[in-house]
């Protein structure tokens, strides 16, 4: 028995049943043509031993290809009337004698395959009207299968791109300075991932695509490893990004266990869901006990949730650039940032503002009480050698306050 049909396969099967019954033939099938092979993807047959889903045949010697090439008509009441047809394997096994085939095309005109019906006996009743019915059903089939076809093509394209990056050891890692807003002295740096520029995609999109095709955890760990490999070339602390789900993997935990944790600030995005906070805490507690600091990133980006902050008691809260840019001239933003600063400091957390681009915004944020800043005003992401030295590379951990 073959593998169960998908929901899409069942919908296509209903169309094939309509074709088979309307034409009174023995079998109807949807085939996919890949240039060399004809794949029988969905089959509705009265003789299943002769016609089975999953069967692959040479495309060049198929009846469908001969019809597509114009060597045979799309409606063939009797194959014996066409010497070219009788030379093909289908005339011998499974000994087809009547056949109707129309192309299945996607919305952009791309040929996907064929929508066909066949009989083991000749059928003089097959006419152009039957071809018209098959064309209508083929168009319906294309509408059903196109989303899945597009999704598979996108996944293949993503996997192809990612394979090259993974083979090279992961994304390029660059560093952006984080400074004390009062003194202007750099206290640390954030490790940021960069992907090939010709992709034209932001890093968060690249990681999301990787997770979509099941390679996200591995890619995140490679990015962490890339940052870890240059720790010795960066003074001050280094902020590294990881999703909560990746943090729970064995590979990620093994990597963290090998790091000088007193120099690492681990950033979790506010946007990433946490299925089980108890499990997350159980993984984090030993590392935090060994000196690891925890940050919640993107706080304020739409205020989707502050549960991460409340339930993880982070050492650092990072304000999203969406509530930082333009804060100097926006009283509402200043009030919002001020409330978050009060909340963070009340929980014993430091505050980092991301995306600072002007001295006016930096001054306003400092006046509100934001502790640290990050953005183009202080330096664009680059090589670790481009970072200025910190005055004091020793992190002195504070007592962690547990909230909730």
N, C-alpha and C positions, 0 to 999 in steps of 0.2 A: 504494500500500500504506500502511495506517495505521501509527501508531507501535506498537512492540512492547508487548505486555501486561506489566503488572507481575505479581509473584507473586500478589498479591491478585486481579488480573484473571483469572489462570489458574485459581485456585481457584473463582471465581464461574463461569467458563466450564464447569467440570466439572459444576457443579450445573445449569447451563442445558442441557448435553448430556443429562443425566438426564431433565430435563423434556421436552425435544424428542422424545427416543426413546420415553419412556413414553406420551406423549400422541399420538405419531404425527403431529405438526404440522411445518410447514415451518421455523419459526423460534422461538427463545426468546431473550428479552433481559431485561437489568436496566436499568431507566431511573431516572434521578435527576430529581426534580421540585424546581425552585427557586422556585416560585410563579408564574412567568411562562413558563418554558420546560421542555420535556421533553428530557432529554439521554439518548441511547442509549449507555450507558457500556460494556456488554459484550454482544456479540451472537453467537449461534450460529445460523447460517442456511444452509439448502440453496439459497437464492437470494440470494447476497451482494450482487448489484447493486441489489436492492430494499431490503435491510436492512443498514446499515453502522454500525459503531461510530463515535461522534463526531457522528452526525447530531443536529441540534437541530430541534425542532418546537414550535409554540405549545402550551402546556400546556392552555389553556382548550378547545381544539377536539380534544383527543386522546380516544381511546377510554378510556384509563386514567382521565382526569379525570371523564368521564361515569360511569364505574363507581364511582369514589370518591364522587361526588355522589349516588349512588343512582338515577341516571337509567337505568342499564342494569345487568343482573345481572353477576356476576363471571365466570360461565361462559356463553358465547354460542355454541351449536352452529351457528347460522346467522344472520348479521347481517341477512339479508333479512326475518327475522321481527320486526325492531325498526326501525321507521321512524326513530327518533331516531339509531340507529347508522348508518343508510344516508345520513344528512345530513352525516356527518363526513368529513373528507378521507381518512381511512384506508380508507373503503369504496370510494374511487375510485382512490387511488394510495397504497400499492401494492395496492389492491383486496383487502383482507382480507375473508374470509368466515366464519372461525371464530376465536374469541378467548377466552383465559382470562387474567385479571389479578387479582393479589392484592397488597395493600400490603406494603411492606417497612418495618418500624418498628424503631428503635433501642431499646435497653434502657430508656430513659426515656419511651418512647411517642412520640418524635418521628418524624414521617413522613419517610422518606428518599426513597422512590420506589415503584416497582412491579416485580414479578417476573411476566413475561408469556410467553405462548406464543400463536402465531398460525398460521393456515393460509390458503392461497389458495383453498381449497374448503370447503364446509360439512362439518361432521362431527357427525352425530347421536349419535355415541358418547360425546361429552363429557358428563360427569356431575359430580355433587357430589363423587364420589370423586376425580376429577381435580383439583377445587379443593382438596381436603384435601391431596393430594400437593404441589400448588403452594405451599400454606401452609407445609408442612414445609420445603420447599426454600427458601422465602423467609426463614424464620427462620434457616436455616443460612447463607444469604447475608448476613443482617444481622450475624451473629456474625463472619463473615469481614471485612466491610468496616468495622465500627464502630471498631476502633482507629485506622484510617487517617482515618476521618471526624473522629474526636475530635482527632487530631493536627492535621489541616488547620484545624479550627475554632480550636484553640488558637494555631496559628501566625498565623492571620488576626487574632485578637484581640491577640496580641503586636505584630504589625506595625502595627496600628491605633494602639495606645498609643505605640509608639516613634516613629511618624511625627510626632506632635505635639511630642514632646520634641526630635527632630532639627530640626524646622522652627523651633523656638525657639532653636536654637544648641547644644543639648546639655543635660545635666543641670545642676542648680544646684550650684555648687562652694562648699563651706564649709571652714573651716580649724580644726584642733585643735592647740593648742600642744604642743611637745616641749621638755622642760626638763632641765637638768643636775640629777641627783639629789642631788648634794652641795650645790650652791649654791642650787638652786631657781630659777635664772635660765633664762628661755626662750632656747633656742638656735635653734629653728626651728619649723616647723609642717607638718602633713600636710594636703594638699588632698584632700578627701573629696567624693564625688559624692552628691547627694541627688535622689530622684525624687518625683513627686507623692505626697502622703501617702495619697490615696484608692486608690492601687494596693495598699497594704498589703504591700509587698515590700521586703526588704532590698536594698541596692545590689548586692551580689554576685549575688543572684538575678536582678536586672534585667539585669546584664551577661551572665549565663549565658543568659538568654532571648534577648538580642540576638544572641549568637553562634549560638544554635540556628536563628535565621531568617536568618543570613547578614549581620547588620548590626552584629556585635560590634566589629570592628576600627574601623569608622567612629565608633561611639559612644565607644569608648575614646579615639580621637584628639580628638573633640569635648570630652571631659572634660579631657584634657591641655591643649587650647587654652584652655578656660575657666580653668584654673589659671594658665596662662602669661599670660593677659590681665591678671591682677591682681598679678603679681610685683612691680610697682613700688610696690604698696601694702602689701607685707609685707616686714619686715626679717628677717634671719636666712635660713637655707636653707629651701627648700620641698620636701617629699617628695611625689612624684607616682607614682601606681600605673599599671602597664601590664603586660599579659600578654606573655610571650615571643613569642608568634606575632604580636601586634600590633606589637611592637617591630621586627619584620623587614619590615614594610610600608613602602612608599615614602613614604606620607603621614606616618607617625610619624617616620621618619628626617628628612624635610624639616622637620617642626616642631621637632625637637630641634636641628637645625642653626641655627635662628634664636634659640635661647634663650641667656641668660647661664648657661652650664653650670656655672660655679663656685658657683652658688646652687641647683643642682638635685640632689636625691637621688632617683634613680629606683628604685622598689620593684618587684621581681618576686616574685610569690607562690610559696611553696614547693610549692603544690599544682599549679600549672600545668605541664604536661609540656613538655619541651624535646626536639624531634626531633633537632636537630643542634647540639651545643654549640660546635663549631668555627665554624659559621655565626653563632651568637649572639655569640661572642667577636669575630668579624670585624666585626660591626656595632657592637659596644660599644667596641672599642679606640680608634677615633678620637675618640669622644665623651669617653671617660674620659681620654684624653690631653689633651683640651681643658678638663678640670676637672670633668666629670660624676662624681658619686659613685654607687655602686651599692649597693642594699640588697636582702637577701632577706627577704621578709615571711612571717609566719605560721609561723616556725620553732618546732617543738615541737607543732604541731597534729596530733597523732596520729603524729608521726614517720614520715610516709609516705616521706620521702626527705631526705637531706642532700646529695644530689649537686649541687644548685644551689650550695650553700655551697662544697663542695670544688672544683668545676670552674669557678666564676666568680670566686673570691677576692673576695667583696664587701667594701666599706668598712664596711658596717653590717649587723648581724644583728638582726632585730626578733623578739622573743619573742612568741608568740601569747598572747592573754589567757587561754586555757584553762589555761596553766601559770603565769600570773601572779596571777590572782585567788585570794586566800586563802593566798598563799605564807607570810605571817607565821605562821600557825598550822599549817602542814603541813610536817613535816620531809622528807617524800619530795619534795615540790615544790622545797623549798630545795636539796636535793641535786641534783635534776635541773637546776634553773636554774644552780646553781654549776658543774656539769659543762659546760653550754653556754657559760657565761661564760669558763671556762678555755680551752675549745676556741676560741672566737671571738678572745679576746685572743692566744692562741697563733698564730692566723692573721693577726694584725694588724688585726682588725676591732673596731669599737665595738659596743656592745650597747644596744638600746632595748627597754624593756619596755612593751608595750601593755596597755591596760585597767586601769590603776591607779586604784582608787577609794577607798582608805583610806590614812591616814598610816602605819599600822602596816605595810602591805604595802610602801609606799615606803621605809620605814626598813630593812626586811628586805632588799629588793632592793639598796639602796645598800650595805648591809653585805656582801652577797655579792659585790659588785663590778660590778653593772650600772651602765652609764654614764649613760643617759638614760631618762626616763620620759614616758609619754603616757597620758592617761585623764581621767575626769571629775574626779578630785582636782585637776587643774590647769586644767580648763576644758572645756566642751562645745564641739563644733563650731559655728562661727558665722562671722560676717562678719570679714574681715581687720582691720577697724577695732577689733574687740573684743580683738585680741591685744595683750598687753603688749609693750613694746619690749625688744629684747635689749640686753645691755651691749656686745656686740661683734658687729657684723654681718658681719665679714670672716671667711670660712672659710679656714683655713690647712691646705691639703692635706698629708697624711702620705705617706710612701713606701708604695706599694702592694705588698704581699707576694703573690707568685704561688704558689699551692698546687697541686701535682700537675702 
